[in-house]
Amino acid sequence: MKLLKLKHWVPALGLLALAGCGGGSTGDTSNVGAVTGTQQFMDGIWTGTTGTGSAQRNVVGYVSGGSDGKGGDFYLAKGAAGTSGYDSIYGLLRVDVASVAATNVTYFSVQDGKFATGLSLAGTASTSTGAARTDTFSGNYSNPANTAAATGAVTSIKMTYSTLNNFGATYAKLQGKYTGGALFGGSWVLTADAVGNLSGTVSGCTVAGTATPQTVAANSTASPAIYNVVLNLSGGITTCAATGTTQSGVAFLKYDTVGNKTGIWMFTRSSTTTLNTYVLDGVLVAGSTSTPATTQQVAAGFWKSSTSTSSGDVFAMVLPDNSYFFYKRVGGGYDALYGNLVVATGTSILSSTDGVYFANQNLASTQYTAGILISGDVRTQSSLTGTYTDPTASSAQTAFSMVPDTTNLYTSPILPTVSALYGTYTSSTIGFGGTGLTLKIAADTTDGTKSVITGTTTTGCTLTGNISAYSSTNTTLNLYRVDTLTFAGTCALAGLPVQSGAASAVFDGANNVVGLRIGAAGYSGAATRSNLVFIGSKS
């Protein structure tokens, strides 16, 4: 098998659970022109861009018409630099004839997890020649000071009324299972039933909620495509920092150019005074033709090729939330395949529609291929088999067959505390074509409750990141979360997207930690990807 954004086993992704606190900004927006023409109504779904040149980012969002059609709540998701996720811009706006204004706007910067409040947004809404409704908006928003997204000036924004507004919201259309993000870039899975009940997991939290089709808004000229959403979060405090809280917001479905449903957007924010917000960009879970088992099977665990060929062995790490990372030695590095698996309820059929394949021997411009499909079958802690579309083999279906990897035990003989990993690890190569890397895991010198990763490569890069125990209800795991993994220095790896993923220990026969495995990936708003495969021995 040829295999192988991992803040970023990867968006993919992309989930983005956002929480934190941050500074404010009160800068004024620039003059956006005189108010002319007839009353404009902006209710609906909008897409566009913010910024210009290399700083330009895509934006998608929703504007409520309010009780009179002249404005209400709005929520915009903006592609973030250096990450797989989305910054958030939300608040309350009003449309006076053609003049759009919003004050006390909140901005969330995913890159550093900080909020800026008190921003303003202003612009002009207009109707194109021959259009029956408001279909363009041009304006700007003020600087989100004290965040990684700060620019020191206003940022331009241009949006158009989306064709997604043409798909009316019904329970029947909403019904289905959706997944997005990934540890390899915060993973989430939500299922909507026939009457709009939502269930699943988001960013380590168990979710129960509802999605209700909106009624026709005042002065609206289109069937409402929006669902009102409420998400109730629960779980252990170690896995769900927002446990016991409620998020509310909106969702709308995504469709391709021929009208087939492909996924969902969901924007929510905390219903309490604590600042917290989600941007969920999900795909519709694909089916599978594999022969299923008659009982629920679980893919989580560590896997290896069922038949060893040494140089061609495939390994995999599947997390409890079904984020996966496959890797295989190819030439001087590793090919990798990562994304989100879905195991059909009450069966063994598995699928993935959002895989990303990294071909380490390709030219830099062609190393990453997105949208890789996987279909197959899993038997809990017994076998993991299937096929995937292989971009290194002209997109042919390449088979894989794996069994549990007992050299890297899923259930650890030691407690899953990060201190158990403290020490230095060295690998001869990593997944960037043969660069050596030495890592050290130790307590944070400024905060003894946290642990950090530091390291250097043979090409002069420095590496920093955070590592913490990855826990799951009623399970002790040899599994650790890796976040904010960053390369710096005068070397080819510097400046690549921030990564996230998972790590696990390797044990000898006496249950001593003798090695470390890390799979991580990142994805930036400019569509730049990065990934790391580290297979190290303890010094």
SEKOL-120048 format. One record per residue: residue in three letters; x, y, z of N, C-alpha, C in turn. Coordinates in pm, whole numbers, plus 50000, padded with zeros to 5 digits. Layout:
<rs>
ALAXYZXYZXYZ
...
</rs>
This chain:
<rs>
MET500844988050000500005000050000500875012450000
LYS500615021449907501315034049908500465044149985
LEU501015050450086500315060350164501065073350176
LEU500325072550251501145081050315502535076050269
LYS497375194750874496865194350871496955188250869
LEU499155170351062498275165451151498285175451247
LYS496205217451611496085225551537496545222051434
HIS496485203251411496115202351288496515188351260
TRP495925174651357495815162251278495025167351158
VAL494275175251066493675182250972493065178950946
PRO491985204350964491085205150907491705202650893
ALA491475190650834490935195950777490515201850782
LEU490005215450977489625215450988489135215551024
GLY488055211350882487975215950949487025218551059
LEU487095212151223486355218051335487225228051392
LEU486265237451440487055246851512486255250051638
ALA486725245851750486125249751875486945261151929
LEU486305272251958487015284351992486645288752132
ALA487635291252214487345296352345488525304052396
GLY488285314452476489385321952531488935335652571
CYS489895344252596489575358052628490585366852560
GLY490215379052532491155387452458490835402152475
GLY491615410352404491495424652417490475430552325
GLY490235443352340489235450052260489865458952155
SER489025464352070489475473651967488345483351939
THR488675495851926487625505751904487885514151781
GLY488765509651691489085517551572487865519851485
ASP487825531551421486715534751332486955528851194
THR485865525051126485985520750988486045532950897
SER486535530950775486695542150683485365545550616
ASN485345556850548484165561350478483785551450368
VAL482555546950368482135536950270481135542650168
GLY480985555550164480155561550060478805566450110
ALA478185574850029476895580750066475775570450056
VAL474755572450137473595563750136472635568250026
THR472405559749928471495563049818470625551049785
GLY469565553449705468755542549656467645538549750
THR467075526849725465955521549803466465512649917
GLN465565509550008465915501350123466435487650079
GLN467565483550136468165470650107467875460850222
PHE467795447950189467525437450287468565426350270
MET469375424150374470525415150363470305401250422
ASP469085397950463468885384950527469305373750432
GLY470085364050488470485352650407471945348850423
ILE472415340250332473765334750333474625342750237
TRP475865345850278476765354150199478145347650190
THR478825349750078480205345150061481025356350000
GLY482345355950020483195366249963484605365250012
THR485275376850023486665377350066486875389150160
THR487935388250240488395399550320489855402050286
GLY490275414750301491665418050274491995418050127
THR493265420950098493735421449960495095414749949
GLY495485411349827496795405649801497035392949878
SER498245391549936498605379350010497815377850139
ALA497195388750187496405388350310494945385150284
GLN494555382850158493165380150127492755366450180
ARG491565365650238491025353250293489565351750250
ASN489125339350233487725336750202486865338950326
VAL485625342650305484695344650416483315339350375
VAL482625333350470481265328550448480465331750574
GLY479185334450559478435337650680476955339850655
TYR476295344750758474845346250760474475359550823
VAL473465366050765472915378350820471425376450842
SER470965378950964469545378050995468835390950954
GLY467625389450903466845401250868466215408050987
GLY466165400951102465495406551218463995406951200
SER463325414151286461865414451284461285422351168
ASP462095431651111461585440151003462345438150872
GLY463265428750870464045426150749465235435350730
LYS465385445250819466445455150802467695452050883
GLY467805439750933469035435851002468815429951138
GLY469775421651178469755415051308471125408851333
ASP471135397151395472405390351422473125386851292
PHE474445387951293475235382851180476415374851234
TYR476905365651153478045357251191478835354251064
LEU480125357851064481005355250951482155346250994
ALA482505336650910483655327950932484705331550828
LYS485875335350875486945340050788488115330250794
GLY488585325450680489755316750677490915323350748
ALA491575315750840492625321650924493995318250870
ALA494925327350884496295325150839496995315450932
GLY497795306350876498635297450955497885286951033
THR496665283450994495885273651068494835267550977
SER494275256351021493235249750943491855255250972
GLY491735264551070490425268651115489975282151061
TYR488965287651129488335300051087488295309951202
ASP488645322451172488365333251264486855336051258
SER486325342051364484895344951372484665359851391
ILE483665365051322483255379051335481745379151353
TYR481255384051466479815383351488479315395051572
GLY478015397551561477405408451635476015411351581
LEU475615424051587474295428551544474475440051446
LEU473865439051328473975449851230472595454651187
ARG472565466851133471335472651081471625478550943
VAL470595478450858470695483950723469725495850713
ASP470295507850695469505519950679469585524150532
VAL468525521150458468505522750312469605513950253
ALA470755519350219471855511150167473045510750260
SER472995518150369474125519150461474035508250568
VAL475105500450579475175489450675476115493250789
ALA475695491350912476535494951025476345485051140
ALA477455481451204477425472851322478475477851419
THR478105479151546479045482951651479085471951756
ASN480085472851844480275462851949480395448751889
VAL481095447851776481335435051709482425427251782
THR482285413951786483285405251849484075397851741
TYR485395397151760486285390051666487025379351745
PHE487025366851695487815356251756488945352251662
SER490165352451714491345348451637491735334251675
VAL491545324851583491835310851614493325308251629
GLN494155316351565495585313851568496155314651709
ASP495645323851792496125324851929495025323452032
GLY493785320251988492695317752080492245329852158
LYS492335341752099491975353952170490785360852104
PHE490015367952188488875375752142489235390752144
ALA488705398052049488715412652052487265417252046
THR486885426452133485505431252138485455446152108
GLY484265451052081484075465252057484485469751918
LEU484605460651824484925464451687483705470351618
SER483925476451501482825481351419482955475951278
LEU481835474751210481775470351071480825479650999
ALA481215484150879480355493350804480535490950655
GLY479515494350579479615492350435478335496450364
THR478285492650237477145496050153476575483650089
ALA475275481750101474575470650036473935475849908
SER473905467349806473335472049680472695460749602
THR471905464649505471225455349415471805456649276
SER472265445549218472805446049083471695448448982
THR472085453248866471115455648759470365442848725
GLY469055443248731468245431648697467995422248813
ALA468655424348927468455415649042467195419449117
ALA466565409549181465305412049251465515415249397
ARG466755414049445466995416349587468435421049608
THR468765424949730470125428849764471075417149736
ASP472135419449659473015408249627474505411449639
THR474875423649681476285426649704476445435149830
PHE477595433749892477955441850008479435444949999
SER479805457450023481205461650022481435470750141
GLY482475468150218482745476250335484055472550400
ASN484115474150532485315470750607484985469150754
TYR485945463350827485785462150973487075466651040
SER486955470751167488085476651236489055466151288
ASN490185470751331491325462251368491065454051494
PRO491195440551488491065432351609492355432651690
ALA492565443451760493815445751834494045435051939
ASN495325432851970495755423452075495435408952041
THR495275405851913495135392051867496125389751753
ALA496335377051717497235373951606496685378951473
ALA495385382151469494765387051346494865402251331
ALA495475408951428495565423551425496345428251302
THR495865438751239496525444451121496975458851144
GLY496465465251247496795479251271495965488951191
ALA495045483551110494205492051025492895484750998
VAL491985491550929490735485150891491015474750783
THR490115464850771490245454350671489025454650580
SER489255454350451488155454750356487425441350352
ILE486155441850316485365429750302484365431650187
LYS484265421550101483335421749989482605408449985
MET481265408949975480485396649976479355397349874
THR478915385549833477765384349743476765374549802
TYR475525376349763474415367749808474605353849748
SER474605343549832474945329949789473775322649724
THR474105314149626473075305649565472545295349663
LEU473235293149777472735283849878471415288649938
ASN471115301549922469825306749970468655300549894
ASN468905294749778467825289349696467345275649741
PHE468035269549840467665256249888466925257750022
GLY465625255950020464825257650140465195247950250
ALA465005252150373465345244050489464165235250529
THR464405221950534463395212550583464095201950667
TYR463345195450754463925184650834464435173350745
ALA463705170350638464095159450549465445162250483
LYS465665174950442466945178350380468085177950480
LEU467815182050603468845182450706469285168550751
GLN468395158950753468665145850810469925139650749
GLY470805134550837472025128150791473125129750894
LYS474295124450860475465125350947476535133850879
TYR477145142850958478145152150905479395151550992
THR480545153350929481795153151003482715163850948
GLY483615168751032484525179150987485715180451077
GLY486605189751040487815192051116488635179551123
ALA489375178251227490175166651258491165171051361
LEU491585161751443492675165251530493815168951440
PHE493915160651334494945163151235494445175251156
GLY494455188051231494105201451190492995206251255
GLY490905191451538489765191151621488655185151538
SER488305174051570487355166651489485975166951552
TRP484955166151468483585165751519482725157251428
VAL481675151551486480675143751412479315146951471
LEU478345150751387476995153551433475995146451342
THR474955140751405473875134151330472575141551355
ALA471865144451247470535150651256469485140251220
ASP468485138151308467465128151279466305134351201
ALA465225126851184464115131051098463335142851153
VAL463505146251281462785157651339463745168251393
GLY465005168151347465935178751381466695177151510
ASN466615165551575467435163351695468885161051653
LEU469815167651723471235166551694471945158651803
SER472875150051765473675142651862475045140051802
GLY476045139051890477385136151842478445141551935
THR479615144351881480735149651960481355161351886
VAL481765171451963482455183051909483575186752006
SER484805186251956485955190652034486005184452173
GLY485815171252180485895164152306484645164852391
CYS483605171852346482365173052421481275164352357
THR480435158252441479235151652392478175162352367
VAL477505161352252476545171752212475155165752197
ALA474165172452254472755169652230472085182952202
GLY471305183652095470715196452062469615195351958
THR469275206551899468205206951799468575216451686
ALA468005213751569468105222751454466705224251396
THR466215236651389464845239251348464815248451228
PRO464115244751119464035253651002463425267051040
GLN464035277850992463485291151017462225293350934
THR461385301950985460215306350908460635317650813
VAL459775321050722460085331550626460315344850699
ALA461435351250671461765363850735460995375350670
ALA460805385950746460155397950692460935403250573
ASN460215406750466460805412450345461755403050272
SER461725390250304462595380650235462005377250099
THR462895375749999462445372049865462845357849829
ALA463335350049927463755336349901463235327250011
SER463095314449979462735304750082463855304050184
PRO463535303750313464605303650414465425290750405
ALA466745292250399467655280750392468345278450526
ILE467885285450630468595285750758467885277250863
TYR468695270650946468205263051061468695269951188
ASN467795272051284468195276951416468725265151497
VAL469905266951557470605255851621470835258751770
VAL470645248451852471005248851994471845236352023
LEU473025238152083473905227052118474165227252269
ASN473825216252337474095214852480475325205852496
LEU476365210952565477645204052574477805197252710
SER478335185052709478575177852833479805169052818
GLY480285163952932481455155352931482375158653046
GLY483415150553062484395152853167485165165653141
ILE485535172753247486195185653233487535184253164
THR488185172453174489475170553108489365169652958
THR488215165252908488025164052763487105174652706
CYS486275180652791485305190652744485355202752837
ALA486205212352803486365224052888485085232052900
ALA484185230852800482945238452800481765230352852
THR482035219552927480955211052976479925218853057
GLY478645215653036477565222353107477115235353045
THR477675238952931477305251552865476455248852742
THR475875259452690475005258652572475485268252465
GLN475495263452341475795271852225474515273552144
SER474335285252084473205287351996473655294851873
GLY472945292851762473325299351638472515294251522
VAL473165292951405472475288951283473295278651207
ALA472625271751115473285262451023472625263650887
PHE473375260350783472805258950650473575248250574
LEU472905241750482473485230550408474275235350287
LYS475235226950247476035229650127475585220350015
TYR475595225449893475195217749776476205219949664
ASP476325209749576477185211549459476415218549347
THR477055219949232476465227749123475255221149059
VAL475045208149084473875201349029472815198549135
GLY472985204449254471965203449357472055191849452
ASN473205184649454473385173749550473925179149681
LYS473335174949793473795179349924475185173749951
THR476115182449993477495178150016477975180250159
GLY477285188750238477775191150373476975201650445
ILE477585207750545476875217250631477845227650685
TRP477375239950705478035250350782477215252450909
MET477895254051022477205256851146478005267251224
PHE477325278051264477945288851340477205290251473
THR477905288751584477265290351715478175298151808
ARG477565303751911478365310052016477685307852150
SER478435309652257477955306752390476725315152424
SER475775308652492474565315752536474765322352672
THR475975320752731476285326852860477245338552836
THR477715344352946478625355752935480045351452900
THR480355338452914481685333652879481845333152728
LEU482865339752675483085339952532483525326052484
ASN482785320652391483095307552333482315306452203
THR482925301052099482255300651970482735288951887
TYR481845283751801482185272851709481955277251565
VAL482855273051478482615273051334482795258751288
LEU481735252351243481785238451200481555237951049
ASP482555233350978482515231950832482575217050804
GLY481425210850770481355196350763480975190850628
VAL481345178250606480965170950485479915160450521
LEU479095156950424478115146450441478845133050438
VAL478565124550534479235111650542478815102750427
ALA479795096950358479505088150245479205074150293
GLY478525066450212478205052650245479325043150204
SER479085030250213480065020250179479365007650133
THR480025000250047479444987649999480044975550069
SER480854977650174481454966450245480394958150315
THR480654945150328479744936350400479864939250549
PRO478784943550613478904947850753478814936550853
ALA479344939250972479054930751087477664934351137
THR477104926151222475744928551270475714936151402
THR476894939451456476994947251579477984958751559
GLN477874968751645478744980551633480214976751650
GLN481064981551559482504979451567483204992851589
VAL484434992251641485185004251678486535004151607
ALA486895015451547488155016251472489315021351556
ALA489035027351673490095033351753491165023251789
GLY492425027451778493525018751814494745021351728
PHE495775013251748496995013751669497025001551578
TRP497405003651452497324993051352498614992151272
LYS498874980251215500024978151127499624968351018
SER500434967550911500144958550800500004944250850
SER498974937250800498744923450842499844914150793
THR500474917750681501604910050629502794919450617
SER503854916850695504984925950700505924923850581
THR506284935150519507304934950413508464944150450
SER508534947750579509574956450634509524970350570
SER510094971950452510194985250392508834990850350
GLY507834982150328506544986850279505424986350380
ASP505734984650508504684983250609503904996250627
VAL502604994750647501705005950674501325005950821
PHE501325017550883500915019051022499795029351030
ALA498965028251132497855037551148497565040151294
MET497105052151321496625056251452495215061551432
VAL494235055351498492855060051491492435064051631
LEU492035076451649491685081851779490245078351817
PRO489885080051944488505077051985487455085051910
ASP487795096951860486825104751781486885101151633
ASN487665090651600487805085251464488625094051370
SER489365103951422490405110051341491455099351314
TYR491965098851191492935088351159494195094251096
PHE495315086951110496575090751049497295077951009
PHE497375075550877498125064150823499495069250778
TYR500515060950790501825064850737502605052550692
LYS503485054850595504285044150536505605049850489
ARG506685042750515508005047250471508105046050319
VAL508435057250253508655057450109509915065550084
GLY510945059550031512195066650006512795072050134
GLY513165084850132513825090850247512885096750349
GLY511575094650334510615100150430509395091350441
TYR508255097550475507015090150493505915096250406
ASP505165087750338503885091950285502875091450398
ALA501855100050394500855100550501499465102450442
LEU498465097050510497055098750474496285101150603
TYR495575112550611494905115850736493565122650710
GLY492685121750809491345127450798490435121950905
ASN489155119650871488155114950966487455102550910
LEU487435091950991486675080050957485295080851020
VAL484335074850955483015073151014482675058351008
VAL482325052551121481895038551126480375038651140
ALA479685032651044478225032951042477655027151171
THR476595033451222475975029251347475475014951339
GLY475835006951440475354993251449475974983651349
THR477144987351296477764978851194479264980951194
SER479954975851090481404976851080481844984650957
ILE480914989650878481244997050757481905010350795
LEU483025013250732483695025950758483885033550627
SER483975046750640484175055150523484845068150564
SER485415074850465485985088150485485925095250351
THR485535107950354485465115750231486425127550231
ASP487145129650341487945141750354489435139050372
GLY489905127250327491305123850346492255133150271
VAL493425135150329494505142750265495715133650254
TYR496235132150133497385123450108498625132050086
PHE499715128650156501005135350140501975125550076
ALA502435128849954503405120649881504765127249893
ASN505615122149982506825129450018507835130449906
GLN507765121649806508745122049698508325130749580
ASN507095136049584506645145049478507265158849492
LEU507185166749386507565180749396506665187749497
ALA507175198149561506435204949668505035209049624
SER504885213349500503595218349453502555207349435
THR502995194749432502055183649408502075173249519
GLN502655176749634502785166749741501455163549809
TYR500535173149816499295171049889498115169649793
THR497275159549820496045157549745494895156449844
ALA493885164949832492745164949924491595156849864
GLY490575154149947489375147149901489575132349877
ILE490545126249944490785111849928489635104149993
LEU489115094149922488005086049971488525072750025
ILE487955068550137488255055450196486935048150217
SER486915035350188485775026950225486335013550270
GLY485655007250365486164994550415485364988950529
ASP486054981050611485404973650718486364972950836
VAL485844974350958486664973151077486034963251174
ARG486864955451238486434946651347487254950451470
THR486544953951578487164959751697488394952051741
GLN489544959251745490824953651790491124940251724
SER490714938851598490954926451524491484929051383
SER490764937351305491204939951168490674953351119
LEU491404959451027491034971850963491404970350815
THR490404969150730490654966450588489844975950501
GLY490304978050378489554986550287490394991050170
THR489925001450102490635007349988490555022449997
TYR491495029149929491465043649920491905047649780
THR491475059549736491905064649607493335069649620
ASP494245063749544495675065749561496205075749457
PRO496545088049496497025097849398498405094549342
THR499135085349406500445081249353500305069749254
ALA499075065149233498805054149138497665057949045
SER497705070348996496685075348902495275074148958
SER495125076249091493845075849162493175062149158
ALA493975051649138493445038049144493065034549288
GLN492195024749304491815019949437492925010849490
THR493575015249597494655007649659494155001349788
ALA494394988649804493884981249920494834982450039
PHE494264981950159495064980750281494444970150371
SER495274963550445494834953250539495714954050662
MET495114957350777495894959450899495324951651017
VAL496214949051111495874942351237496394950851351
PRO495964948451475496444956651587497964956451600
ASP498534968051628499984969451647500284968051796
THR500694956351838500914953751981502234959252032
THR503094964451942504324970851988504054985052037
ASN502874990052009502505003652048501115002952111
LEU501064997352231499804993152292498815004452305
TYR497565001552266496485011352278496125013352425
THR496035002552501495825003452646497185002952712
SER497585013752773498945015352821499175007952953
PRO500385002452973500724996553102501105007053205
ILE501125019953166501395030753259500275040953249
LEU500145049353351499095059553348499395069653238
PRO498355074653172498565083853059498875098053105
THR499895099653189500355112853230501535116653143
VAL501605129253106502675133453016504045131453078
SER504145132253212505445130353277506055116753247
ALA505215106953213505735093753178506585094153052
LEU506395104652970507155105852845508375114852856
TYR508595121052971509685130652981511005124152942
GLY511755131252857513035126252810513325131452671
THR514375126052611514825130252478514695118752380
TYR514205121952258513965111952155514595116652024
THR515145107251950515825110651825515345101651712
SER515075107851596514745100151477515745103351369
SER516005093651283516945095851175516315103951063
THR514995102551044514295109950940512905113650989
ILE512355124150929510955127450951510295128950816
GLY509005132150814508235131650691508425143250597
PHE509595149350594509875160050499511055156350409
GLY511245143150387512255138950291513635136450349
GLY513725132250475514995127750527515685137150623
THR514955145750692515555154850790515555148350928
GLY516705147950993516775142551128516195152151229
LEU515645146751340514985154951440515205149151579
THR515605157751672515735154051813514725162051894
LEU513905155051973512855161352052513105159152201
LYS512675168852279512675167552425511295170852477
ILE510785162352565509505164852632509795167252779
ALA509305178452831509595182352969508495191353021
ALA508515193953152507555203153211507825217253160
ASP506765225053142506885238953101507575246753213
THR508635253953179509395261153282508615272853342
THR507595277653271506805288853323505485284453384
ASP505055272453355503805267053410503985252153431
GLY504285248153553504585234253584503435224653565
THR502205229953542501055221153519500975216753373
LYS501825222553287501795219253145503105212753103
SER503085206352987504275200152932504485205052790
VAL505735205952750506055211552620506985202352543
ILE506975204252411507895197452321508845207952265
THR510135205252271511125213652205512025204652124
GLY512665210152023513525201651942514295209351839
THR515205202351773516005207951664516125197651554
THR516225202451429516445193551316517895194651271
THR518305185051190519665185151138519885196151036
THR518805202850995518935213850899518845227550966
GLY518825227951100518875240651169517565246451214
CYS516465239051199515165243651248515055241251399
THR514305249851464513865247051601512385243651596
LEU511945235351688510555230951694510035232951835
THR508825238351847508165239751978506725235251965
GLY506155230652076504765226452077504315223152216
ASN503055219852230502475215752358502015201352351
ILE502085194252462501635180452467500865178352597
SER499745171152587498915168652704498265154952692
ALA497805149552805497155136352803495865137052723
TYR495635126952643494395125752566493585114852634
SER492495118752699491725109052776490385106552710
SER489815094952740488505091252691487755084552805
THR486465086152809485655081252920485915066352948
ASN486225063353073486395049553121487495041953047
THR488475049052992489555042552919490885048952955
THR491885040552981493235045453001493995043352871
LEU494495054152814495075053352680496545056852679
ASN497265050152595498625054052559498515064052445
LEU497985075752477497635085252373497725099352429
TYR498335108352352498585121952397498245131752285
ARG497705143352322497395153752225498635162352201
VAL498875165852076499955174852038499325187051972
ASP499685199152019499105211451967500175221951943
THR499835231751860500685243451829502115239551797
LEU502275229151716503605224551676504105233651564
THR505235240351589505715250751499507215249451474
PHE507625250951347509045251351312509475265851290
ALA510685269051332511225282451313512715281351284
GLY513295292451238514715292651209514995294551061
THR516255293751025516655295250886516705281550821
CYS515555276750778515475263250721514175262150643
ALA514085251650561512935250150472511635247850546
LEU511695242550670510475239450743509865251550813
ALA510645262150829510165274050900509015280550826
GLY508045285550902506935292750843505815284150790
LEU505945270750800504865262050756503705262850855
PRO502485258750815501325259950904501525252951038
VAL500985259051143500995253051276500275239551271
GLN500815229551342500285216051334499685211551468
SER498805201551461498315194551579498135179951544
GLY498015171551644497875157251619497925149351746
ALA498595137951742498635128951856499995122251866
ALA500305117751988501545110552013501245098252097
SER502125088352090501995076452172503375071052202
ALA503485063752313504765058152356504965044152297
VAL506225040252283506595026652245507285020252365
PHE506915007852396507415001252516508294989252481
ASP509194985752574509924973152560509184962352638
GLY509764950252645509084939052711508874941052860
ALA509634950252919509504953053062508634965253088
ASN507914969552988507004981052997507724994353023
ASN508974995252979509695007752985509455015552855
VAL509325028952866509165037052746510505037752673
VAL510535032952549511775032752472511665040952343
GLY510485045952313510325053552190509085062052191
LEU508915069952087507795079152076507385080151929
ARG506065080251904505535082351771504635094751774
ILE504785103251674503945115151661503435116051518
GLY502155118651504501565122051374500865135351390
ALA501205144951309500595158251321500465164551183
ALA499545174051169499355180951041498795194751064
GLY498965203450964498445217050971497975221650835
TYR497135232050835496565237350712496305252150731
SER496735260450637496555274850649495425279550560
GLY494945291850588493885297650508494295299850363
ALA495615300150338496115301650201496295288250133
ALA495695277650193495715264150137497105257750141
THR497985262550230499285256250252499135245450358
ARG499725233850333499635222750428501015219050480
SER501025212150593502255206550647501895194050726
ASN502865185050743502625173550830503935168350884
LEU503855160750991505025155151057504795140651091
VAL505735132051057505765118251104507065116651180
PHE506975114751312508155113051396508135099251458
ILE509155091251431509325077951490510665078151561
GLY510665080851690511905083351761512215073151869
SER513505071551897513995062852004514445071452121
LYS514185066652243514545074252362516045073052388
SER516655084552415518095084752441518405079652581
</rs>
